[in-house]
Amino acid sequence: MIKQKVFNLAFRVFSIAGRFLLIFYIGANFSVELLGDYGIFFTTVTLSVLIVGYDFYAHTNRELLKVNEEDQGNLLFNQLIAHAIVYLITLPFFYLLFYFEYISSDLLILFYLLLALEHIGLEIFRILIVLEQSILANILFFIRTGLWIFLLLPYWYMQKIIQTDLSAIMLPWVYAGILSNGIGIIYLIRRYKGTQIKINQEWIKEGFVVATKFLIGTASYKIIEFSDRYMVDYAMGREIVGVYTFYTQLSNMLSTVLFTLVITLLYPKLLKAIYNNNKTLFKEIKRSMLKEILIFSGIAIIGAFFLFDPVLTLMGKEIFTKDKDVFYLLLFATILFNLSYVYHFILIGYHRDNEILYISIFIAAFNIILNILLISSWGLYGAGISKLVSFGLIYILKYRFAQRAQVFV
């Protein structure tokens, strides 16, 4: 377990460092408006991946833990069929983003390529995590999200490039996605080679019923996570979105660390303990998850206290220092959200999908109202407060619903 954590941490740290360096380099050497454009494009791709993915993984991954390897291959084949159906229905609608010129038409092909590559990469990552192949999952994640940045930034620096555009950032991202996904697909084909496959219409239909609930829930979370950027863009302009993107990317580094070192390693074991009705193991894993999240969060808070101001000084632009305390609001919001994951997976384990759905919809609506009221009055501080309060309520409600789900939470 320790060796596994070290490898996972190493690849995730490099991935985090790559994303941070990209944001830092754009903000420090190019225009803040370009950073805002990147933030909006990245957010739009992320939300679009949610739509085409339809959260079907929530059904598949839960079932993968219950069947043998041959049946796993057939489940994954049927998941592929389900995604093909969603693609045929949804892909044409994304053209509206370009028709209404929210995103430049020059980026249309790159957008569709990244949408497909990011979705495929995310599904491969999720499958590998459930199969407890976390090291391979994080290697592929690094290739897709970090490696290309470490090649791009030295090129910019050595060529003394002082102006660029989004396409110059997105193209290397596409190449990295092709490489990462190619390796992942080859691994899965070899693992399930010889598996007898057949289309299971009933399982696919059941999957869409389950996935629809999770999709609404996840969409609600994404509203909380990303809607503030669009509202900041509307109220304050693309340049301020660039600043807010910088703060959120920094705070999200903690989520990446926690997801790598704690959540992805322990949540499959937590679910298995629930399915096997092993109360002792369940309590042990739950305590470990909460303890490790709090320890790493404490380290992050201390590190931010000493390092955040020097990073802003290196940026060399006053616009990043004006609302710097917003970063700390976002950091504490991130901690609360990751703590809520423990109770989120308890609810999943007990098939309390409706409770997750109700919480998600309620908090998303509440968050939108808060953003409208607070961003117009308090700017970026309003966005930070809205996210902190929303994630705090998610933690409280999931904790309470998990208590009601069974007696040994």
DRENDO-1510 file (C-alpha; in Angstrom, 1 decimal, always signed):
<recs>
REC; n; res; u; v; w
REC; 1; MET; +0.0; +0.0; +0.0 .
REC; 2; ILE; +2.8; +2.5; +0.9 .
REC; 3; LYS; +4.7; +1.7; -2.4 .
REC; 4; GLN; +1.5; +2.2; -4.3 .
REC; 5; LYS; +0.8; +5.5; -2.6 .
REC; 6; VAL; +4.3; +6.7; -3.4 .
REC; 7; PHE; +4.0; +5.9; -7.1 .
REC; 8; ASN; +0.5; +7.4; -7.3 .
REC; 9; LEU; +1.6; +10.5; -5.4 .
REC; 10; ALA; +4.6; +11.0; -7.7 .
REC; 11; PHE; +2.6; +10.9; -10.9 .
REC; 12; ARG; -0.2; +13.0; -9.5 .
REC; 13; VAL; +2.3; +15.6; -8.2 .
REC; 14; PHE; +3.9; +15.9; -11.6 .
REC; 15; SER; +0.4; +16.2; -13.1 .
REC; 16; ILE; -0.6; +18.9; -10.6 .
REC; 17; ALA; +2.8; +20.7; -11.1 .
REC; 18; GLY; +2.2; +20.7; -14.9 .
REC; 19; ARG; -1.3; +22.2; -14.6 .
REC; 20; PHE; +0.0; +24.8; -12.1 .
REC; 21; LEU; +3.0; +25.7; -14.3 .
REC; 22; LEU; +0.7; +26.1; -17.3 .
REC; 23; ILE; -1.6; +28.5; -15.4 .
REC; 24; PHE; +1.3; +30.3; -13.9 .
REC; 25; TYR; +3.1; +30.7; -17.2 .
REC; 26; ILE; +0.1; +31.9; -19.1 .
REC; 27; GLY; -0.8; +34.4; -16.3 .
REC; 28; ALA; +2.8; +35.7; -15.9 .
REC; 29; ASN; +3.9; +35.8; -19.5 .
REC; 30; PHE; +0.8; +36.2; -21.6 .
REC; 31; SER; -2.4; +38.2; -21.1 .
REC; 32; VAL; -4.7; +37.5; -18.1 .
REC; 33; GLU; -7.6; +37.5; -20.7 .
REC; 34; LEU; -6.0; +34.5; -22.4 .
REC; 35; LEU; -6.0; +32.8; -19.0 .
REC; 36; GLY; -9.7; +33.6; -18.7 .
REC; 37; ASP; -10.3; +32.2; -22.2 .
REC; 38; TYR; -8.4; +29.0; -21.2 .
REC; 39; GLY; -10.5; +28.8; -18.0 .
REC; 40; ILE; -13.8; +29.1; -19.8 .
REC; 41; PHE; -12.7; +26.6; -22.5 .
REC; 42; PHE; -11.4; +24.1; -20.0 .
REC; 43; THR; -14.6; +24.4; -17.9 .
REC; 44; THR; -16.8; +23.9; -21.0 .
REC; 45; VAL; -14.9; +20.8; -22.0 .
REC; 46; THR; -15.2; +19.4; -18.5 .
REC; 47; LEU; -19.0; +20.0; -18.4 .
REC; 48; SER; -19.4; +18.6; -21.9 .
REC; 49; VAL; -17.6; +15.4; -20.9 .
REC; 50; LEU; -20.1; +15.1; -18.1 .
REC; 51; ILE; -22.9; +15.1; -20.7 .
REC; 52; VAL; -21.5; +12.6; -23.1 .
REC; 53; GLY; -20.4; +10.3; -20.3 .
REC; 54; TYR; -23.9; +10.4; -18.8 .
REC; 55; ASP; -22.4; +9.1; -15.5 .
REC; 56; PHE; -23.0; +5.6; -16.9 .
REC; 57; TYR; -19.8; +4.6; -15.0 .
REC; 58; ALA; -21.8; +4.8; -11.7 .
REC; 59; HIS; -23.8; +1.7; -12.8 .
REC; 60; THR; -20.9; -0.1; -14.4 .
REC; 61; ASN; -18.3; +0.4; -11.7 .
REC; 62; ARG; -20.8; -0.8; -9.0 .
REC; 63; GLU; -21.4; -4.0; -11.0 .
REC; 64; LEU; -17.8; -4.6; -11.8 .
REC; 65; LEU; -17.1; -5.2; -8.1 .
REC; 66; LYS; -19.7; -8.0; -8.0 .
REC; 67; VAL; -18.8; -10.2; -11.0 .
REC; 68; ASN; -15.9; -12.3; -12.2 .
REC; 69; GLU; -13.4; -11.1; -14.8 .
REC; 70; GLU; -15.1; -12.7; -17.9 .
REC; 71; ASP; -18.4; -10.9; -17.0 .
REC; 72; GLN; -16.4; -7.7; -16.4 .
REC; 73; GLY; -15.4; -7.7; -20.1 .
REC; 74; ASN; -19.0; -8.1; -21.2 .
REC; 75; LEU; -20.1; -5.3; -18.9 .
REC; 76; LEU; -17.5; -2.9; -20.3 .
REC; 77; PHE; -18.6; -3.8; -23.9 .
REC; 78; ASN; -22.2; -2.9; -23.0 .
REC; 79; GLN; -21.0; +0.3; -21.4 .
REC; 80; LEU; -19.3; +1.1; -24.7 .
REC; 81; ILE; -22.7; +0.5; -26.5 .
REC; 82; ALA; -24.4; +2.9; -24.1 .
REC; 83; HIS; -21.8; +5.6; -24.7 .
REC; 84; ALA; -22.2; +5.2; -28.5 .
REC; 85; ILE; -25.9; +5.9; -28.1 .
REC; 86; VAL; -25.3; +9.0; -26.0 .
REC; 87; TYR; -22.7; +10.3; -28.5 .
REC; 88; LEU; -25.1; +10.0; -31.4 .
REC; 89; ILE; -27.8; +12.0; -29.5 .
REC; 90; THR; -25.7; +14.7; -27.9 .
REC; 91; LEU; -22.7; +15.6; -30.1 .
REC; 92; PRO; -24.7; +17.7; -32.6 .
REC; 93; PHE; -25.9; +20.0; -29.8 .
REC; 94; PHE; -22.4; +21.1; -28.9 .
REC; 95; TYR; -22.3; +23.0; -32.2 .
REC; 96; LEU; -24.5; +25.6; -30.6 .
REC; 97; LEU; -21.5; +26.8; -28.6 .
REC; 98; PHE; -19.9; +27.9; -31.8 .
REC; 99; TYR; -23.1; +29.0; -33.6 .
REC; 100; PHE; -23.7; +31.5; -30.8 .
REC; 101; GLU; -20.0; +32.4; -30.8 .
REC; 102; TYR; -19.5; +31.6; -27.1 .
REC; 103; ILE; -16.3; +29.7; -28.3 .
REC; 104; SER; -14.5; +30.7; -31.4 .
REC; 105; SER; -15.3; +28.6; -34.4 .
REC; 106; ASP; -11.6; +28.2; -35.0 .
REC; 107; LEU; -11.5; +25.8; -32.0 .
REC; 108; LEU; -14.4; +23.6; -33.2 .
REC; 109; ILE; -12.4; +20.6; -34.3 .
REC; 110; LEU; -10.1; +20.8; -31.3 .
REC; 111; PHE; -13.1; +21.0; -29.0 .
REC; 112; TYR; -14.7; +17.9; -30.4 .
REC; 113; LEU; -11.4; +16.0; -30.3 .
REC; 114; LEU; -10.7; +17.0; -26.7 .
REC; 115; LEU; -14.2; +16.2; -25.7 .
REC; 116; ALA; -13.9; +12.6; -27.0 .
REC; 117; LEU; -10.4; +12.1; -25.7 .
REC; 118; GLU; -11.0; +13.5; -22.3 .
REC; 119; HIS; -14.2; +11.4; -21.9 .
REC; 120; ILE; -12.4; +8.2; -23.0 .
REC; 121; GLY; -9.5; +9.0; -20.8 .
REC; 122; LEU; -11.8; +9.6; -17.8 .
REC; 123; GLU; -13.6; +6.3; -18.3 .
REC; 124; ILE; -10.4; +4.3; -18.6 .
REC; 125; PHE; -9.1; +6.0; -15.4 .
REC; 126; ARG; -12.3; +5.0; -13.6 .
REC; 127; ILE; -12.2; +1.5; -14.8 .
REC; 128; LEU; -8.6; +1.0; -13.8 .
REC; 129; ILE; -9.3; +2.4; -10.3 .
REC; 130; VAL; -12.1; -0.1; -9.8 .
REC; 131; LEU; -9.8; -2.9; -11.0 .
REC; 132; GLU; -7.3; -1.6; -8.4 .
REC; 133; GLN; -4.7; -0.7; -11.1 .
REC; 134; SER; -4.2; +2.7; -9.6 .
REC; 135; ILE; -0.5; +3.0; -10.7 .
REC; 136; LEU; -1.3; +2.5; -14.4 .
REC; 137; ALA; -4.3; +4.8; -14.0 .
REC; 138; ASN; -2.2; +7.6; -12.7 .
REC; 139; ILE; +0.6; +7.1; -15.3 .
REC; 140; LEU; -2.0; +7.5; -18.0 .
REC; 141; PHE; -3.5; +10.5; -16.2 .
REC; 142; PHE; -0.1; +12.1; -16.1 .
REC; 143; ILE; +0.5; +11.6; -19.8 .
REC; 144; ARG; -2.9; +13.1; -20.5 .
REC; 145; THR; -2.8; +16.0; -18.2 .
REC; 146; GLY; +0.9; +16.8; -17.3 .
REC; 147; LEU; +3.5; +15.4; -19.6 .
REC; 148; TRP; +2.6; +17.5; -22.6 .
REC; 149; ILE; +2.8; +20.7; -20.5 .
REC; 150; PHE; +6.4; +19.8; -19.5 .
REC; 151; LEU; +7.2; +19.6; -23.2 .
REC; 152; LEU; +5.3; +22.7; -24.2 .
REC; 153; LEU; +6.6; +25.2; -21.6 .
REC; 154; PRO; +10.3; +24.7; -22.3 .
REC; 155; TYR; +9.5; +25.1; -26.0 .
REC; 156; TRP; +7.8; +28.5; -25.3 .
REC; 157; TYR; +10.6; +29.6; -23.1 .
REC; 158; MET; +13.5; +28.6; -25.5 .
REC; 159; GLN; +11.7; +30.1; -28.5 .
REC; 160; LYS; +11.0; +33.3; -26.5 .
REC; 161; ILE; +7.3; +33.2; -27.4 .
REC; 162; ILE; +5.5; +36.2; -26.0 .
REC; 163; GLN; +2.1; +35.7; -27.7 .
REC; 164; THR; +0.0; +32.6; -28.3 .
REC; 165; ASP; -3.6; +31.5; -28.6 .
REC; 166; LEU; -5.8; +28.7; -27.3 .
REC; 167; SER; -5.1; +26.4; -30.3 .
REC; 168; ALA; -1.4; +26.3; -29.5 .
REC; 169; ILE; -2.3; +25.1; -26.0 .
REC; 170; MET; -5.0; +22.6; -27.1 .
REC; 171; LEU; -3.1; +20.8; -29.9 .
REC; 172; PRO; -0.4; +19.2; -27.6 .
REC; 173; TRP; -3.2; +18.3; -25.2 .
REC; 174; VAL; -4.9; +16.3; -28.1 .
REC; 175; TYR; -1.6; +14.4; -28.9 .
REC; 176; ALA; -1.2; +13.5; -25.2 .
REC; 177; GLY; -4.8; +12.3; -25.1 .
REC; 178; ILE; -4.3; +10.0; -28.1 .
REC; 179; LEU; -1.2; +8.5; -26.6 .
REC; 180; SER; -2.7; +8.0; -23.1 .
REC; 181; ASN; -5.9; +6.5; -24.3 .
REC; 182; GLY; -4.1; +4.3; -26.8 .
REC; 183; ILE; -2.1; +2.7; -24.0 .
REC; 184; GLY; -5.2; +2.3; -21.8 .
REC; 185; ILE; -7.3; +0.7; -24.6 .
REC; 186; ILE; -4.5; -1.8; -25.4 .
REC; 187; TYR; -4.3; -2.8; -21.7 .
REC; 188; LEU; -8.0; -3.4; -21.5 .
REC; 189; ILE; -8.2; -5.3; -24.8 .
REC; 190; ARG; -5.4; -7.6; -23.6 .
REC; 191; ARG; -6.9; -8.1; -20.2 .
REC; 192; TYR; -10.3; -9.1; -21.6 .
REC; 193; LYS; -9.1; -10.9; -24.7 .
REC; 194; GLY; -11.2; -13.9; -25.5 .
REC; 195; THR; -14.2; -12.7; -23.4 .
REC; 196; GLN; -17.5; -13.6; -25.0 .
REC; 197; ILE; -19.5; -10.5; -25.5 .
REC; 198; LYS; -23.2; -9.9; -26.2 .
REC; 199; ILE; -25.5; -6.9; -26.0 .
REC; 200; ASN; -27.6; -6.9; -22.9 .
REC; 201; GLN; -30.4; -4.5; -23.6 .
REC; 202; GLU; -32.0; -4.9; -20.1 .
REC; 203; TRP; -28.7; -4.1; -18.4 .
REC; 204; ILE; -28.2; -1.0; -20.6 .
REC; 205; LYS; -31.7; +0.2; -19.9 .
REC; 206; GLU; -31.2; -0.3; -16.2 .
REC; 207; GLY; -27.9; +1.5; -16.5 .
REC; 208; PHE; -29.5; +4.5; -18.0 .
REC; 209; VAL; -32.1; +4.6; -15.2 .
REC; 210; VAL; -29.3; +4.5; -12.6 .
REC; 211; ALA; -27.0; +6.8; -14.5 .
REC; 212; THR; -29.7; +9.5; -15.0 .
REC; 213; LYS; -30.0; +9.9; -11.3 .
REC; 214; PHE; -26.2; +10.2; -10.9 .
REC; 215; LEU; -26.0; +12.5; -14.0 .
REC; 216; ILE; -28.5; +14.9; -12.4 .
REC; 217; GLY; -26.5; +14.8; -9.2 .
REC; 218; THR; -23.1; +15.2; -10.8 .
REC; 219; ALA; -24.5; +18.0; -13.0 .
REC; 220; SER; -25.6; +19.7; -9.8 .
REC; 221; TYR; -22.1; +19.4; -8.3 .
REC; 222; LYS; -20.6; +20.8; -11.5 .
REC; 223; ILE; -23.0; +23.7; -11.3 .
REC; 224; ILE; -21.6; +24.4; -7.9 .
REC; 225; GLU; -18.0; +23.9; -9.1 .
REC; 226; PHE; -18.1; +25.9; -12.3 .
REC; 227; SER; -21.2; +28.1; -12.5 .
REC; 228; ASP; -19.4; +30.8; -10.5 .
REC; 229; ARG; -16.9; +31.2; -13.4 .
REC; 230; TYR; -19.6; +31.9; -15.9 .
REC; 231; MET; -21.2; +34.3; -13.5 .
REC; 232; VAL; -17.9; +36.1; -12.8 .
REC; 233; ASP; -17.4; +36.3; -16.6 .
REC; 234; TYR; -20.8; +37.9; -17.0 .
REC; 235; ALA; -20.5; +40.3; -14.0 .
REC; 236; MET; -16.8; +41.2; -14.1 .
REC; 237; GLY; -15.3; +40.2; -17.4 .
REC; 238; ARG; -12.9; +37.5; -18.9 .
REC; 239; GLU; -9.8; +39.0; -17.2 .
REC; 240; ILE; -11.2; +38.5; -13.7 .
REC; 241; VAL; -12.2; +35.0; -14.7 .
REC; 242; GLY; -8.5; +34.4; -15.4 .
REC; 243; VAL; -7.7; +35.5; -11.8 .
REC; 244; TYR; -10.5; +33.3; -10.4 .
REC; 245; THR; -9.3; +30.4; -12.5 .
REC; 246; PHE; -5.9; +30.8; -11.0 .
REC; 247; TYR; -7.2; +30.6; -7.5 .
REC; 248; THR; -9.5; +27.7; -8.2 .
REC; 249; GLN; -6.8; +25.7; -9.9 .
REC; 250; LEU; -4.5; +26.1; -6.9 .
REC; 251; SER; -7.2; +25.1; -4.4 .
REC; 252; ASN; -8.1; +22.1; -6.6 .
REC; 253; MET; -4.6; +20.8; -6.3 .
REC; 254; LEU; -5.6; +19.5; -2.9 .
REC; 255; SER; -8.5; +17.6; -4.4 .
REC; 256; THR; -6.2; +15.9; -6.8 .
REC; 257; VAL; -3.8; +14.8; -4.0 .
REC; 258; LEU; -6.7; +13.6; -1.8 .
REC; 259; PHE; -8.4; +11.7; -4.6 .
REC; 260; THR; -5.1; +10.0; -5.5 .
REC; 261; LEU; -3.7; +9.2; -2.0 .
REC; 262; VAL; -6.9; +8.5; -0.1 .
REC; 263; ILE; -10.2; +8.3; -2.0 .
REC; 264; THR; -9.3; +6.2; -5.1 .
REC; 265; LEU; -7.4; +3.7; -2.9 .
REC; 266; LEU; -10.0; +3.3; -0.2 .
REC; 267; TYR; -13.4; +3.8; -1.7 .
REC; 268; PRO; -13.5; +0.4; -3.5 .
REC; 269; LYS; -12.6; -1.3; -0.2 .
REC; 270; LEU; -15.3; +0.7; +1.6 .
REC; 271; LEU; -17.9; -0.5; -0.9 .
REC; 272; LYS; -16.7; -4.1; -0.6 .
REC; 273; ALA; -17.0; -3.9; +3.2 .
REC; 274; ILE; -20.6; -2.7; +2.8 .
REC; 275; TYR; -21.5; -5.4; +0.2 .
REC; 276; ASN; -20.0; -8.1; +2.5 .
REC; 277; ASN; -21.7; -6.6; +5.6 .
REC; 278; ASN; -18.3; -6.4; +7.3 .
REC; 279; LYS; -19.0; -3.8; +10.0 .
REC; 280; THR; -15.5; -3.9; +11.6 .
REC; 281; LEU; -13.7; -3.4; +8.3 .
REC; 282; PHE; -16.2; -0.7; +7.3 .
REC; 283; LYS; -15.5; +1.3; +10.4 .
REC; 284; GLU; -11.8; +1.0; +10.0 .
REC; 285; ILE; -11.8; +2.1; +6.4 .
REC; 286; LYS; -14.1; +5.0; +7.1 .
REC; 287; ARG; -11.9; +6.2; +10.0 .
REC; 288; SER; -8.8; +5.9; +7.8 .
REC; 289; MET; -10.4; +8.0; +5.0 .
REC; 290; LEU; -11.5; +10.8; +7.3 .
REC; 291; LYS; -8.2; +10.8; +9.2 .
REC; 292; GLU; -6.0; +10.9; +6.0 .
REC; 293; ILE; -8.1; +13.6; +4.4 .
REC; 294; LEU; -7.8; +15.8; +7.5 .
REC; 295; ILE; -4.0; +15.2; +7.8 .
REC; 296; PHE; -3.3; +16.1; +4.1 .
REC; 297; SER; -5.7; +19.1; +4.4 .
REC; 298; GLY; -3.8; +20.3; +7.4 .
REC; 299; ILE; -0.5; +20.1; +5.5 .
REC; 300; ALA; -2.1; +22.0; +2.6 .
REC; 301; ILE; -3.2; +24.8; +4.8 .
REC; 302; ILE; +0.2; +25.2; +6.3 .
REC; 303; GLY; +1.9; +25.0; +2.9 .
REC; 304; ALA; -0.5; +27.6; +1.5 .
REC; 305; PHE; +0.2; +30.0; +4.4 .
REC; 306; PHE; +3.9; +30.0; +3.6 .
REC; 307; LEU; +3.9; +29.6; -0.2 .
REC; 308; PHE; +0.9; +31.5; -1.6 .
REC; 309; ASP; +2.2; +35.0; -1.2 .
REC; 310; PRO; +5.6; +34.2; -2.8 .
REC; 311; VAL; +3.8; +32.6; -5.8 .
REC; 312; LEU; +1.8; +35.8; -6.2 .
REC; 313; THR; +5.0; +37.8; -6.1 .
REC; 314; LEU; +6.5; +35.7; -8.9 .
REC; 315; MET; +3.4; +36.3; -11.0 .
REC; 316; GLY; +4.4; +39.9; -11.0 .
REC; 317; LYS; +0.8; +41.3; -11.7 .
REC; 318; GLU; -1.1; +43.2; -9.1 .
REC; 319; ILE; -4.5; +41.9; -10.4 .
REC; 320; PHE; -3.7; +38.5; -8.8 .
REC; 321; THR; -3.1; +40.0; -5.3 .
REC; 322; LYS; -6.2; +42.2; -5.0 .
REC; 323; ASP; -8.6; +39.4; -4.0 .
REC; 324; LYS; -6.0; +36.9; -2.8 .
REC; 325; ASP; -7.9; +35.9; +0.3 .
REC; 326; VAL; -10.6; +34.3; -2.0 .
REC; 327; PHE; -8.1; +31.5; -2.4 .
REC; 328; TYR; -8.4; +30.5; +1.2 .
REC; 329; LEU; -12.2; +30.4; +1.0 .
REC; 330; LEU; -11.9; +28.1; -1.9 .
REC; 331; LEU; -9.3; +25.9; -0.1 .
REC; 332; PHE; -11.5; +25.4; +2.9 .
REC; 333; ALA; -14.5; +24.7; +0.5 .
REC; 334; THR; -12.3; +22.0; -1.1 .
REC; 335; ILE; -11.6; +20.4; +2.2 .
REC; 336; LEU; -15.3; +20.2; +3.1 .
REC; 337; PHE; -16.1; +18.7; -0.3 .
REC; 338; ASN; -13.5; +16.0; +0.0 .
REC; 339; LEU; -14.7; +15.1; +3.5 .
REC; 340; SER; -18.2; +14.7; +2.1 .
REC; 341; TYR; -16.9; +12.0; -0.3 .
REC; 342; VAL; -16.6; +9.5; +2.6 .
REC; 343; TYR; -20.4; +9.7; +3.2 .
REC; 344; HIS; -21.1; +10.0; -0.5 .
REC; 345; PHE; -19.6; +6.5; -1.1 .
REC; 346; ILE; -21.5; +5.2; +2.0 .
REC; 347; LEU; -24.7; +6.3; +0.3 .
REC; 348; ILE; -23.6; +4.7; -2.9 .
REC; 349; GLY; -22.8; +1.4; -1.1 .
REC; 350; TYR; -26.3; +1.3; +0.4 .
REC; 351; HIS; -27.9; +2.2; -3.0 .
REC; 352; ARG; -29.3; +5.5; -1.6 .
REC; 353; ASP; -29.1; +7.1; -5.0 .
REC; 354; ASN; -32.2; +9.2; -4.5 .
REC; 355; GLU; -30.8; +10.8; -1.4 .
REC; 356; ILE; -27.6; +11.8; -3.3 .
REC; 357; LEU; -29.9; +13.2; -6.0 .
REC; 358; TYR; -32.0; +15.3; -3.7 .
REC; 359; ILE; -29.0; +16.8; -1.9 .
REC; 360; SER; -27.3; +17.6; -5.2 .
REC; 361; ILE; -30.4; +19.4; -6.7 .
REC; 362; PHE; -31.1; +21.3; -3.6 .
REC; 363; ILE; -27.5; +22.6; -3.1 .
REC; 364; ALA; -27.1; +23.4; -6.8 .
REC; 365; ALA; -30.2; +25.6; -6.7 .
REC; 366; PHE; -29.1; +27.2; -3.5 .
REC; 367; ASN; -25.6; +27.8; -4.9 .
REC; 368; ILE; -27.0; +29.6; -8.0 .
REC; 369; ILE; -29.1; +31.9; -5.8 .
REC; 370; LEU; -26.1; +32.6; -3.6 .
REC; 371; ASN; -23.9; +33.4; -6.6 .
REC; 372; ILE; -26.4; +35.8; -8.1 .
REC; 373; LEU; -26.8; +37.6; -4.8 .
REC; 374; LEU; -23.2; +37.6; -3.7 .
REC; 375; ILE; -21.1; +38.0; -6.8 .
REC; 376; SER; -22.9; +41.1; -7.9 .
REC; 377; SER; -22.3; +42.6; -4.5 .
REC; 378; TRP; -19.0; +41.3; -3.3 .
REC; 379; GLY; -17.3; +40.1; -6.5 .
REC; 380; LEU; -14.8; +37.2; -6.2 .
REC; 381; TYR; -15.3; +37.1; -2.4 .
REC; 382; GLY; -19.0; +36.5; -3.1 .
REC; 383; ALA; -18.1; +33.5; -5.3 .
REC; 384; GLY; -15.7; +32.1; -2.7 .
REC; 385; ILE; -18.3; +32.4; +0.1 .
REC; 386; SER; -21.0; +30.9; -2.0 .
REC; 387; LYS; -18.8; +27.8; -2.8 .
REC; 388; LEU; -17.7; +27.5; +0.9 .
REC; 389; VAL; -21.3; +27.5; +2.2 .
REC; 390; SER; -22.5; +25.2; -0.5 .
REC; 391; PHE; -19.8; +22.5; +0.0 .
REC; 392; GLY; -20.3; +22.9; +3.8 .
REC; 393; LEU; -24.0; +22.1; +3.4 .
REC; 394; ILE; -23.2; +19.1; +1.1 .
REC; 395; TYR; -21.0; +17.7; +3.9 .
REC; 396; ILE; -23.6; +18.2; +6.6 .
REC; 397; LEU; -26.5; +16.7; +4.6 .
REC; 398; LYS; -24.5; +13.7; +3.3 .
REC; 399; TYR; -23.3; +12.9; +6.8 .
REC; 400; ARG; -26.9; +13.0; +8.1 .
REC; 401; PHE; -28.3; +10.9; +5.3 .
REC; 402; ALA; -25.5; +8.4; +5.7 .
REC; 403; GLN; -26.3; +8.1; +9.4 .
REC; 404; ARG; -29.9; +7.2; +8.4 .
REC; 405; ALA; -28.8; +4.7; +5.8 .
REC; 406; GLN; -27.5; +2.2; +8.4 .
REC; 407; VAL; -26.5; +2.0; +12.1 .
REC; 408; PHE; -22.8; +1.7; +12.0 .
REC; 409; VAL; -21.7; +4.9; +10.2 .
</recs>
